[in-house]
Amino acid sequence: MRKLIGFLVSFALCLALVSPALAGDLSVKDLVSKIQSNQSRISDMYAETVTTITSSMVLPASPAGGPGSKGQGPQTMTQKGKIWNKGKDKSKVEMLSPMKQITITNGDKMAIINPETGQKMVQDMKKMRQAKGQAEPQKEMNFEKALDYFNLTMEKKGDDYVITGTPKEANKFFGRMEFVVDSGKMVPTSIMMYDPKGRLVSQSVIEYQKIADIWIPVKNLSNVTTPAGKMKVEMQFQNIKVNKGIGDNEFKVE
């Protein structure tokens, strides 16, 4: 949720830099402030996840034969896991099925653990960035770069605010992106991407529940269309606990 809302907030802030106009009775800066207000109240969160991926994509036949040599038709896969988040730089994801794996991020350190064997691989993200000539972590959305690449607009549609970004230069894959923000909850409820011909390529719809007096996502349904077929990803969050005080030991890397 933090990444999703963070992306929307950054995108809206870019708009605030280029347009002080009002959308209905709310300015862009006010909208951004209200979205941030809901997000900033989450100090830590735990949830159990069930993700169902349904795909009708057909893979090309393998010229070498063997698995996939006849292409691959519709299929469904279910993943189960647990997530922990604390602050801005601590996260833990435990995959329970169909494979078991634990990924912990704590500041500049990341650990990938095989819970069945105890094997652990620790990576220093700061050293990896330095090796690439990057001093600081990449931000989810860089304001200046967004303004370089996108023309941005905002309008009120019924009870929603819609932020639209279109690329300044022609792009054969991407036409425009739209964020829909619920004016009552002040949270993003839909993200849509279109191709240059105006055809909907992907859509994500987010459902919320009020927990600890904060709007928390409980379901994310995404539909993606490609030349190879369609994919539906439904992610449900269960047994959600917000601001219960997750200990730092949960994010121990070494």
PyRosetta script that sets phi, psi and omega in degrees:
from pyrosetta import init, pose_from_sequence

init()
pose = pose_from_sequence("MRKLIGFLVSFALCLALVSPALAGDLSVKDLVSKIQSNQSRISDMYAETVTTITSSMVLPASPAGGPGSKGQGPQTMTQKGKIWNKGKDKSKVEMLSPMKQITITNGDKMAIINPETGQKMVQDMKKMRQAKGQAEPQKEMNFEKALDYFNLTMEKKGDDYVITGTPKEANKFFGRMEFVVDSGKMVPTSIMMYDPKGRLVSQSVIEYQKIADIWIPVKNLSNVTTPAGKMKVEMQFQNIKVNKGIGDNEFKVE")
pose.set_psi(1, -41.6)
pose.set_omega(1, -177.1)
pose.set_phi(2, -58.4)
pose.set_psi(2, -42.6)
pose.set_omega(2, -179.9)
pose.set_phi(3, -66.3)
pose.set_psi(3, -41.0)
pose.set_omega(3, -178.7)
pose.set_phi(4, -63.5)
pose.set_psi(4, -50.7)
pose.set_omega(4, -178.9)
pose.set_phi(5, -68.2)
pose.set_psi(5, -37.8)
pose.set_omega(5, 178.2)
pose.set_phi(6, -59.6)
pose.set_psi(6, -40.5)
pose.set_omega(6, 178.7)
pose.set_phi(7, -64.1)
pose.set_psi(7, -44.2)
pose.set_omega(7, -179.6)
pose.set_phi(8, -64.7)
pose.set_psi(8, -43.0)
pose.set_omega(8, -179.7)
pose.set_phi(9, -60.8)
pose.set_psi(9, -45.7)
pose.set_omega(9, -179.7)
pose.set_phi(10, -62.7)
pose.set_psi(10, -41.5)
pose.set_omega(10, -179.9)
pose.set_phi(11, -62.7)
pose.set_psi(11, -43.4)
pose.set_omega(11, 179.9)
pose.set_phi(12, -68.7)
pose.set_psi(12, -35.4)
pose.set_omega(12, 177.7)
pose.set_phi(13, -62.9)
pose.set_psi(13, -37.3)
pose.set_omega(13, 175.9)
pose.set_phi(14, -57.8)
pose.set_psi(14, -41.9)
pose.set_omega(14, 179.3)
pose.set_phi(15, -64.0)
pose.set_psi(15, -37.5)
pose.set_omega(15, -179.4)
pose.set_phi(16, -63.0)
pose.set_psi(16, -27.6)
pose.set_omega(16, -179.7)
pose.set_phi(17, -72.5)
pose.set_psi(17, -23.9)
pose.set_omega(17, -174.4)
pose.set_phi(18, -113.3)
pose.set_psi(18, -8.1)
pose.set_omega(18, -177.7)
pose.set_phi(19, -151.1)
pose.set_psi(19, 110.3)
pose.set_omega(19, 177.9)
pose.set_phi(20, -87.2)
pose.set_psi(20, 4.5)
pose.set_omega(20, -174.6)
pose.set_phi(21, -65.0)
pose.set_psi(21, 162.5)
pose.set_omega(21, 178.8)
pose.set_phi(22, -91.6)
pose.set_psi(22, 146.7)
pose.set_omega(22, 171.3)
pose.set_phi(23, -111.8)
pose.set_psi(23, 99.9)
pose.set_omega(23, -172.7)
pose.set_phi(24, 72.1)
pose.set_psi(24, -122.8)
pose.set_omega(24, -179.2)
pose.set_phi(25, -108.5)
pose.set_psi(25, 17.1)
pose.set_omega(25, -175.3)
pose.set_phi(26, -131.8)
pose.set_psi(26, 131.7)
pose.set_omega(26, 176.5)
pose.set_phi(27, -80.1)
pose.set_psi(27, 162.6)
pose.set_omega(27, 179.7)
pose.set_phi(28, -61.4)
pose.set_psi(28, -42.1)
pose.set_omega(28, -179.2)
pose.set_phi(29, -63.4)
pose.set_psi(29, -37.6)
pose.set_omega(29, 176.8)
pose.set_phi(30, -64.2)
pose.set_psi(30, -41.6)
pose.set_omega(30, -179.9)
pose.set_phi(31, -61.3)
pose.set_psi(31, -46.6)
pose.set_omega(31, 179.7)
pose.set_phi(32, -61.1)
pose.set_psi(32, -42.8)
pose.set_omega(32, -179.2)
pose.set_phi(33, -60.9)
pose.set_psi(33, -40.2)
pose.set_omega(33, -178.9)
pose.set_phi(34, -70.8)
pose.set_psi(34, -38.0)
pose.set_omega(34, 177.1)
pose.set_phi(35, -64.6)
pose.set_psi(35, -43.9)
pose.set_omega(35, 179.1)
pose.set_phi(36, -63.1)
pose.set_psi(36, -35.1)
pose.set_omega(36, -178.6)
pose.set_phi(37, -61.2)
pose.set_psi(37, -43.2)
pose.set_omega(37, 178.3)
pose.set_phi(38, -65.5)
pose.set_psi(38, -42.8)
pose.set_omega(38, -177.5)
pose.set_phi(39, -66.9)
pose.set_psi(39, -42.0)
pose.set_omega(39, -173.7)
pose.set_phi(40, -67.5)
pose.set_psi(40, -15.3)
pose.set_omega(40, -179.5)
pose.set_phi(41, -80.6)
pose.set_psi(41, -7.0)
pose.set_omega(41, 178.5)
pose.set_phi(42, -93.5)
pose.set_psi(42, 107.0)
pose.set_omega(42, 177.6)
pose.set_phi(43, -91.3)
pose.set_psi(43, -33.2)
pose.set_omega(43, 173.7)
pose.set_phi(44, -155.0)
pose.set_psi(44, 155.6)
pose.set_omega(44, -178.3)
pose.set_phi(45, -152.7)
pose.set_psi(45, 142.4)
pose.set_omega(45, 174.7)
pose.set_phi(46, -127.0)
pose.set_psi(46, 143.0)
pose.set_omega(46, 177.0)
pose.set_phi(47, -156.5)
pose.set_psi(47, 153.2)
pose.set_omega(47, 172.5)
pose.set_phi(48, -103.3)
pose.set_psi(48, 138.5)
pose.set_omega(48, -172.4)
pose.set_phi(49, -121.3)
pose.set_psi(49, 144.8)
pose.set_omega(49, 171.5)
pose.set_phi(50, -129.6)
pose.set_psi(50, 118.1)
pose.set_omega(50, -178.4)
pose.set_phi(51, -116.7)
pose.set_psi(51, 123.3)
pose.set_omega(51, 178.5)
pose.set_phi(52, -112.8)
pose.set_psi(52, 122.0)
pose.set_omega(52, -179.3)
pose.set_phi(53, -111.6)
pose.set_psi(53, 118.0)
pose.set_omega(53, 177.4)
pose.set_phi(54, -114.2)
pose.set_psi(54, 122.5)
pose.set_omega(54, -175.0)
pose.set_phi(55, -127.7)
pose.set_psi(55, 136.6)
pose.set_omega(55, 173.3)
pose.set_phi(56, -110.7)
pose.set_psi(56, 14.5)
pose.set_omega(56, -179.1)
pose.set_phi(57, -67.9)
pose.set_psi(57, 138.4)
pose.set_omega(57, 178.9)
pose.set_phi(58, -110.1)
pose.set_psi(58, 115.5)
pose.set_omega(58, -179.5)
pose.set_phi(59, -78.5)
pose.set_psi(59, 147.4)
pose.set_omega(59, 178.0)
pose.set_phi(60, -64.8)
pose.set_psi(60, 148.3)
pose.set_omega(60, -179.7)
pose.set_phi(61, -63.2)
pose.set_psi(61, 140.6)
pose.set_omega(61, 179.0)
pose.set_phi(62, -77.5)
pose.set_psi(62, 125.8)
pose.set_omega(62, -179.2)
pose.set_phi(63, -67.0)
pose.set_psi(63, -20.2)
pose.set_omega(63, -177.7)
pose.set_phi(64, -89.9)
pose.set_psi(64, -3.6)
pose.set_omega(64, -176.8)
pose.set_phi(65, 79.8)
pose.set_psi(65, -167.4)
pose.set_omega(65, 179.6)
pose.set_phi(66, 78.9)
pose.set_psi(66, -160.1)
pose.set_omega(66, -178.1)
pose.set_phi(67, -56.0)
pose.set_psi(67, 130.0)
pose.set_omega(67, 178.5)
pose.set_phi(68, 85.6)
pose.set_psi(68, 1.5)
pose.set_omega(68, -176.5)
pose.set_phi(69, -68.4)
pose.set_psi(69, -20.3)
pose.set_omega(69, 178.9)
pose.set_phi(70, -105.8)
pose.set_psi(70, 14.2)
pose.set_omega(70, -177.4)
pose.set_phi(71, 80.2)
pose.set_psi(71, 174.2)
pose.set_omega(71, -177.3)
pose.set_phi(72, -135.9)
pose.set_psi(72, 128.5)
pose.set_omega(72, -176.6)
pose.set_phi(73, -95.6)
pose.set_psi(73, -158.3)
pose.set_omega(73, -178.2)
pose.set_phi(74, -56.5)
pose.set_psi(74, 142.5)
pose.set_omega(74, -179.2)
pose.set_phi(75, -154.7)
pose.set_psi(75, 156.8)
pose.set_omega(75, 178.7)
pose.set_phi(76, -132.3)
pose.set_psi(76, 135.8)
pose.set_omega(76, 178.2)
pose.set_phi(77, -133.7)
pose.set_psi(77, 140.0)
pose.set_omega(77, 178.8)
pose.set_phi(78, -118.3)
pose.set_psi(78, 129.5)
pose.set_omega(78, 177.3)
pose.set_phi(79, -114.9)
pose.set_psi(79, 139.7)
pose.set_omega(79, 176.9)
pose.set_phi(80, -124.0)
pose.set_psi(80, 144.4)
pose.set_omega(80, -178.6)
pose.set_phi(81, -166.4)
pose.set_psi(81, -175.0)
pose.set_omega(81, 177.9)
pose.set_phi(82, -136.2)
pose.set_psi(82, 147.2)
pose.set_omega(82, 178.0)
pose.set_phi(83, -131.9)
pose.set_psi(83, 143.9)
pose.set_omega(83, 173.7)
pose.set_phi(84, -128.7)
pose.set_psi(84, 136.9)
pose.set_omega(84, 175.4)
pose.set_phi(85, -135.6)
pose.set_psi(85, 139.7)
pose.set_omega(85, 177.1)
pose.set_phi(86, -145.5)
pose.set_psi(86, 126.0)
pose.set_omega(86, -179.8)
pose.set_phi(87, 61.5)
pose.set_psi(87, -151.5)
pose.set_omega(87, -177.5)
pose.set_phi(88, -97.9)
pose.set_psi(88, -14.5)
pose.set_omega(88, -171.5)
pose.set_phi(89, -131.7)
pose.set_psi(89, 15.6)
pose.set_omega(89, 178.4)
pose.set_phi(90, -123.3)
pose.set_psi(90, 124.1)
pose.set_omega(90, 177.6)
pose.set_phi(91, -149.2)
pose.set_psi(91, 152.7)
pose.set_omega(91, 177.2)
pose.set_phi(92, -143.3)
pose.set_psi(92, 130.3)
pose.set_omega(92, 177.7)
pose.set_phi(93, -125.3)
pose.set_psi(93, 120.9)
pose.set_omega(93, 178.1)
pose.set_phi(94, -113.6)
pose.set_psi(94, 111.5)
pose.set_omega(94, 176.4)
pose.set_phi(95, -85.6)
pose.set_psi(95, 128.7)
pose.set_omega(95, -177.2)
pose.set_phi(96, -102.7)
pose.set_psi(96, -32.7)
pose.set_omega(96, 179.1)
pose.set_phi(97, -159.8)
pose.set_psi(97, 151.6)
pose.set_omega(97, 3.8)
pose.set_phi(98, -76.5)
pose.set_psi(98, -13.6)
pose.set_omega(98, 175.0)
pose.set_phi(99, -120.0)
pose.set_psi(99, 160.5)
pose.set_omega(99, -179.9)
pose.set_phi(100, -110.9)
pose.set_psi(100, 125.6)
pose.set_omega(100, 179.1)
pose.set_phi(101, -161.6)
pose.set_psi(101, 144.1)
pose.set_omega(101, 177.9)
pose.set_phi(102, -120.1)
pose.set_psi(102, 129.3)
pose.set_omega(102, 176.8)
pose.set_phi(103, -121.8)
pose.set_psi(103, 122.4)
pose.set_omega(103, -178.9)
pose.set_phi(104, -120.0)
pose.set_psi(104, 131.4)
pose.set_omega(104, 173.6)
pose.set_phi(105, -119.4)
pose.set_psi(105, 126.5)
pose.set_omega(105, -179.6)
pose.set_phi(106, -138.7)
pose.set_psi(106, 99.7)
pose.set_omega(106, -176.6)
pose.set_phi(107, 63.9)
pose.set_psi(107, -122.0)
pose.set_omega(107, -178.6)
pose.set_phi(108, -91.5)
pose.set_psi(108, 1.8)
pose.set_omega(108, -178.4)
pose.set_phi(109, -108.4)
pose.set_psi(109, 141.2)
pose.set_omega(109, 176.5)
pose.set_phi(110, -134.4)
pose.set_psi(110, 134.7)
pose.set_omega(110, 178.9)
pose.set_phi(111, -122.1)
pose.set_psi(111, 136.3)
pose.set_omega(111, 174.2)
pose.set_phi(112, -116.6)
pose.set_psi(112, 121.5)
pose.set_omega(112, -170.6)
pose.set_phi(113, -122.4)
pose.set_psi(113, 136.0)
pose.set_omega(113, 170.4)
pose.set_phi(114, -94.4)
pose.set_psi(114, 106.0)
pose.set_omega(114, -174.9)
pose.set_phi(115, -67.0)
pose.set_psi(115, -19.1)
pose.set_omega(115, -178.9)
pose.set_phi(116, -81.1)
pose.set_psi(116, -32.2)
pose.set_omega(116, -178.9)
pose.set_phi(117, -109.2)
pose.set_psi(117, -16.5)
pose.set_omega(117, -176.3)
pose.set_phi(118, 80.7)
pose.set_psi(118, 0.2)
pose.set_omega(118, 179.4)
pose.set_phi(119, -64.8)
pose.set_psi(119, 133.2)
pose.set_omega(119, -177.3)
pose.set_phi(120, -130.7)
pose.set_psi(120, 136.4)
pose.set_omega(120, 174.6)
pose.set_phi(121, -121.4)
pose.set_psi(121, 121.2)
pose.set_omega(121, -178.1)
pose.set_phi(122, -108.7)
pose.set_psi(122, 132.4)
pose.set_omega(122, 179.7)
pose.set_phi(123, -119.6)
pose.set_psi(123, 137.6)
pose.set_omega(123, 175.3)
pose.set_phi(124, -94.5)
pose.set_psi(124, 103.4)
pose.set_omega(124, -175.5)
pose.set_phi(125, -65.9)
pose.set_psi(125, -30.7)
pose.set_omega(125, 179.5)
pose.set_phi(126, -65.7)
pose.set_psi(126, -43.6)
pose.set_omega(126, 178.8)
pose.set_phi(127, -65.6)
pose.set_psi(127, -37.6)
pose.set_omega(127, 178.5)
pose.set_phi(128, -64.5)
pose.set_psi(128, -39.2)
pose.set_omega(128, 178.0)
pose.set_phi(129, -66.3)
pose.set_psi(129, -41.3)
pose.set_omega(129, -179.8)
pose.set_phi(130, -63.9)
pose.set_psi(130, -36.9)
pose.set_omega(130, 178.7)
pose.set_phi(131, -63.7)
pose.set_psi(131, -27.2)
pose.set_omega(131, 179.1)
pose.set_phi(132, -94.6)
pose.set_psi(132, 3.6)
pose.set_omega(132, -179.2)
pose.set_phi(133, 76.9)
pose.set_psi(133, 21.9)
pose.set_omega(133, -178.6)
pose.set_phi(134, -112.1)
pose.set_psi(134, 116.6)
pose.set_omega(134, -174.8)
pose.set_phi(135, -78.3)
pose.set_psi(135, -38.8)
pose.set_omega(135, -174.8)
pose.set_phi(136, -119.7)
pose.set_psi(136, 157.6)
pose.set_omega(136, 177.2)
pose.set_phi(137, -59.5)
pose.set_psi(137, 144.3)
pose.set_omega(137, 177.2)
pose.set_phi(138, -68.3)
pose.set_psi(138, 134.4)
pose.set_omega(138, 177.8)
pose.set_phi(139, -78.7)
pose.set_psi(139, 153.9)
pose.set_omega(139, -178.8)
pose.set_phi(140, -63.2)
pose.set_psi(140, -32.2)
pose.set_omega(140, 176.6)
pose.set_phi(141, -150.4)
pose.set_psi(141, 119.7)
pose.set_omega(141, 178.0)
pose.set_phi(142, -89.9)
pose.set_psi(142, 122.7)
pose.set_omega(142, -174.1)
pose.set_phi(143, -57.5)
pose.set_psi(143, -50.1)
pose.set_omega(143, -176.2)
pose.set_phi(144, -62.2)
pose.set_psi(144, -42.2)
pose.set_omega(144, 179.8)
pose.set_phi(145, -65.5)
pose.set_psi(145, -38.8)
pose.set_omega(145, 179.2)
pose.set_phi(146, -62.2)
pose.set_psi(146, -41.3)
pose.set_omega(146, 179.4)
pose.set_phi(147, -68.5)
pose.set_psi(147, -28.4)
pose.set_omega(147, 177.3)
pose.set_phi(148, -69.5)
pose.set_psi(148, -35.9)
pose.set_omega(148, -171.7)
pose.set_phi(149, -99.7)
pose.set_psi(149, -24.0)
pose.set_omega(149, -171.1)
pose.set_phi(150, -122.0)
pose.set_psi(150, 144.2)
pose.set_omega(150, 162.8)
pose.set_phi(151, -94.2)
pose.set_psi(151, 129.9)
pose.set_omega(151, -170.8)
pose.set_phi(152, -119.7)
pose.set_psi(152, 138.7)
pose.set_omega(152, 176.0)
pose.set_phi(153, -139.3)
pose.set_psi(153, 162.5)
pose.set_omega(153, 177.5)
pose.set_phi(154, -145.4)
pose.set_psi(154, 141.3)
pose.set_omega(154, 178.1)
pose.set_phi(155, -149.6)
pose.set_psi(155, 162.0)
pose.set_omega(155, 177.2)
pose.set_phi(156, -98.5)
pose.set_psi(156, 127.3)
pose.set_omega(156, 176.9)
pose.set_phi(157, -126.0)
pose.set_psi(157, 104.4)
pose.set_omega(157, -176.7)
pose.set_phi(158, 62.3)
pose.set_psi(158, -122.1)
pose.set_omega(158, 179.8)
pose.set_phi(159, -94.6)
pose.set_psi(159, 8.1)
pose.set_omega(159, -175.1)
pose.set_phi(160, -117.8)
pose.set_psi(160, 156.5)
pose.set_omega(160, 169.0)
pose.set_phi(161, -106.8)
pose.set_psi(161, 136.1)
pose.set_omega(161, -178.4)
pose.set_phi(162, -120.7)
pose.set_psi(162, 120.3)
pose.set_omega(162, 176.5)
pose.set_phi(163, -103.8)
pose.set_psi(163, 125.8)
pose.set_omega(163, -176.4)
pose.set_phi(164, -120.7)
pose.set_psi(164, 135.5)
pose.set_omega(164, 176.4)
pose.set_phi(165, -124.9)
pose.set_psi(165, 128.6)
pose.set_omega(165, 176.6)
pose.set_phi(166, -122.8)
pose.set_psi(166, 139.6)
pose.set_omega(166, -178.9)
pose.set_phi(167, -66.5)
pose.set_psi(167, 140.2)
pose.set_omega(167, 179.8)
pose.set_phi(168, -71.4)
pose.set_psi(168, -30.2)
pose.set_omega(168, 179.2)
pose.set_phi(169, -110.4)
pose.set_psi(169, 148.8)
pose.set_omega(169, -177.9)
pose.set_phi(170, -57.8)
pose.set_psi(170, 136.4)
pose.set_omega(170, 179.6)
pose.set_phi(171, -133.3)
pose.set_psi(171, 123.6)
pose.set_omega(171, -174.5)
pose.set_phi(172, -74.9)
pose.set_psi(172, -10.1)
pose.set_omega(172, -179.9)
pose.set_phi(173, -108.9)
pose.set_psi(173, -29.5)
pose.set_omega(173, -169.3)
pose.set_phi(174, -123.8)
pose.set_psi(174, 125.6)
pose.set_omega(174, 179.3)
pose.set_phi(175, -101.0)
pose.set_psi(175, -54.0)
pose.set_omega(175, 177.5)
pose.set_phi(176, -162.4)
pose.set_psi(176, 163.4)
pose.set_omega(176, 177.3)
pose.set_phi(177, -129.6)
pose.set_psi(177, 140.4)
pose.set_omega(177, 179.6)
pose.set_phi(178, -127.5)
pose.set_psi(178, 135.5)
pose.set_omega(178, 172.8)
pose.set_phi(179, -112.7)
pose.set_psi(179, 130.7)
pose.set_omega(179, 177.2)
pose.set_phi(180, -109.7)
pose.set_psi(180, 127.2)
pose.set_omega(180, -178.0)
pose.set_phi(181, -116.6)
pose.set_psi(181, 125.0)
pose.set_omega(181, 177.0)
pose.set_phi(182, -68.6)
pose.set_psi(182, 122.3)
pose.set_omega(182, -175.7)
pose.set_phi(183, -73.4)
pose.set_psi(183, -18.2)
pose.set_omega(183, 178.0)
pose.set_phi(184, -85.8)
pose.set_psi(184, -48.4)
pose.set_omega(184, -179.1)
pose.set_phi(185, -84.0)
pose.set_psi(185, -22.6)
pose.set_omega(185, -175.6)
pose.set_phi(186, 58.2)
pose.set_psi(186, 51.1)
pose.set_omega(186, 176.3)
pose.set_phi(187, -137.5)
pose.set_psi(187, 152.2)
pose.set_omega(187, 176.4)
pose.set_phi(188, -72.6)
pose.set_psi(188, 130.2)
pose.set_omega(188, -177.8)
pose.set_phi(189, -112.4)
pose.set_psi(189, -14.7)
pose.set_omega(189, -178.5)
pose.set_phi(190, -156.5)
pose.set_psi(190, 141.3)
pose.set_omega(190, 175.1)
pose.set_phi(191, -131.3)
pose.set_psi(191, 125.0)
pose.set_omega(191, -177.2)
pose.set_phi(192, -126.9)
pose.set_psi(192, 140.6)
pose.set_omega(192, 176.4)
pose.set_phi(193, -123.3)
pose.set_psi(193, 137.4)
pose.set_omega(193, -177.1)
pose.set_phi(194, -122.1)
pose.set_psi(194, 152.2)
pose.set_omega(194, 175.6)
pose.set_phi(195, -84.8)
pose.set_psi(195, 174.5)
pose.set_omega(195, -177.1)
pose.set_phi(196, -59.3)
pose.set_psi(196, -20.9)
pose.set_omega(196, 179.5)
pose.set_phi(197, -91.1)
pose.set_psi(197, 5.7)
pose.set_omega(197, 178.0)
pose.set_phi(198, 84.2)
pose.set_psi(198, 10.4)
pose.set_omega(198, 179.6)
pose.set_phi(199, -86.6)
pose.set_psi(199, 136.4)
pose.set_omega(199, -179.9)
pose.set_phi(200, -68.2)
pose.set_psi(200, 121.2)
pose.set_omega(200, -178.8)
pose.set_phi(201, -98.1)
pose.set_psi(201, -41.4)
pose.set_omega(201, 179.0)
pose.set_phi(202, -148.7)
pose.set_psi(202, 148.5)
pose.set_omega(202, 178.0)
pose.set_phi(203, -144.4)
pose.set_psi(203, 130.8)
pose.set_omega(203, 175.9)
pose.set_phi(204, -118.3)
pose.set_psi(204, 129.4)
pose.set_omega(204, 178.9)
pose.set_phi(205, -118.3)
pose.set_psi(205, 127.9)
pose.set_omega(205, -175.7)
pose.set_phi(206, -114.2)
pose.set_psi(206, 129.8)
pose.set_omega(206, 176.3)
pose.set_phi(207, -106.1)
pose.set_psi(207, 145.4)
pose.set_omega(207, -174.1)
pose.set_phi(208, -123.6)
pose.set_psi(208, 158.9)
pose.set_omega(208, 172.6)
pose.set_phi(209, -139.1)
pose.set_psi(209, 142.7)
pose.set_omega(209, 180.0)
pose.set_phi(210, -83.4)
pose.set_psi(210, 116.5)
pose.set_omega(210, 179.9)
pose.set_phi(211, -128.2)
pose.set_psi(211, 129.2)
pose.set_omega(211, -176.3)
pose.set_phi(212, 53.5)
pose.set_psi(212, 36.0)
pose.set_omega(212, 178.1)
pose.set_phi(213, 64.5)
pose.set_psi(213, 25.6)
pose.set_omega(213, 178.4)
pose.set_phi(214, -128.9)
pose.set_psi(214, 138.9)
pose.set_omega(214, 177.3)
pose.set_phi(215, -76.3)
pose.set_psi(215, 117.0)
pose.set_omega(215, -175.8)
pose.set_phi(216, -119.6)
pose.set_psi(216, 134.4)
pose.set_omega(216, 176.5)
pose.set_phi(217, -63.9)
pose.set_psi(217, 134.5)
pose.set_omega(217, 176.7)
pose.set_phi(218, -118.5)
pose.set_psi(218, -12.0)
pose.set_omega(218, 179.5)
pose.set_phi(219, -157.3)
pose.set_psi(219, 136.7)
pose.set_omega(219, 176.7)
pose.set_phi(220, -130.8)
pose.set_psi(220, 117.2)
pose.set_omega(220, -179.5)
pose.set_phi(221, -114.3)
pose.set_psi(221, 119.1)
pose.set_omega(221, -178.8)
pose.set_phi(222, -119.6)
pose.set_psi(222, 137.9)
pose.set_omega(222, 175.4)
pose.set_phi(223, -123.6)
pose.set_psi(223, 128.4)
pose.set_omega(223, -177.8)
pose.set_phi(224, -124.9)
pose.set_psi(224, 135.0)
pose.set_omega(224, 178.2)
pose.set_phi(225, -117.5)
pose.set_psi(225, 127.6)
pose.set_omega(225, 178.1)
pose.set_phi(226, -131.4)
pose.set_psi(226, 167.7)
pose.set_omega(226, 176.5)
pose.set_phi(227, -59.2)
pose.set_psi(227, -25.0)
pose.set_omega(227, -178.5)
pose.set_phi(228, -85.9)
pose.set_psi(228, -8.7)
pose.set_omega(228, -179.4)
pose.set_phi(229, 141.5)
pose.set_psi(229, -164.3)
pose.set_omega(229, -177.0)
pose.set_phi(230, -118.6)
pose.set_psi(230, 154.5)
pose.set_omega(230, 177.5)
pose.set_phi(231, -137.5)
pose.set_psi(231, 135.4)
pose.set_omega(231, 175.9)
pose.set_phi(232, -119.5)
pose.set_psi(232, 128.0)
pose.set_omega(232, 179.7)
pose.set_phi(233, -122.1)
pose.set_psi(233, 117.3)
pose.set_omega(233, 178.8)
pose.set_phi(234, -115.5)
pose.set_psi(234, 117.3)
pose.set_omega(234, -179.3)
pose.set_phi(235, -115.0)
pose.set_psi(235, 122.4)
pose.set_omega(235, -180.0)
pose.set_phi(236, -113.4)
pose.set_psi(236, 138.7)
pose.set_omega(236, 178.5)
pose.set_phi(237, -108.0)
pose.set_psi(237, 126.7)
pose.set_omega(237, -177.1)
pose.set_phi(238, -127.4)
pose.set_psi(238, 162.0)
pose.set_omega(238, 178.2)
pose.set_phi(239, 48.9)
pose.set_psi(239, 48.1)
pose.set_omega(239, -175.8)
pose.set_phi(240, -76.9)
pose.set_psi(240, 134.3)
pose.set_omega(240, 176.4)
pose.set_phi(241, -127.2)
pose.set_psi(241, 125.8)
pose.set_omega(241, -175.9)
pose.set_phi(242, -120.0)
pose.set_psi(242, 132.1)
pose.set_omega(242, 175.7)
pose.set_phi(243, 55.3)
pose.set_psi(243, 45.0)
pose.set_omega(243, 177.6)
pose.set_phi(244, -96.5)
pose.set_psi(244, -2.2)
pose.set_omega(244, 177.8)
pose.set_phi(245, 85.5)
pose.set_psi(245, 66.0)
pose.set_omega(245, 177.2)
pose.set_phi(246, -73.6)
pose.set_psi(246, 128.8)
pose.set_omega(246, -178.4)
pose.set_phi(247, -71.7)
pose.set_psi(247, 151.6)
pose.set_omega(247, 179.8)
pose.set_phi(248, -64.7)
pose.set_psi(248, -24.0)
pose.set_omega(248, 179.0)
pose.set_phi(249, -60.7)
pose.set_psi(249, -23.9)
pose.set_omega(249, 179.4)
pose.set_phi(250, -65.4)
pose.set_psi(250, -21.4)
pose.set_omega(250, -176.9)
pose.set_phi(251, -111.7)
pose.set_psi(251, 24.5)
pose.set_omega(251, -180.0)
pose.set_phi(252, -69.2)
pose.set_psi(252, 124.6)
pose.set_omega(252, -177.7)
pose.set_phi(253, -95.2)
pose.set_psi(253, -42.8)
pose.set_omega(253, -177.3)
pose.set_phi(254, -122.5)
pose.dump_pdb("model.pdb")
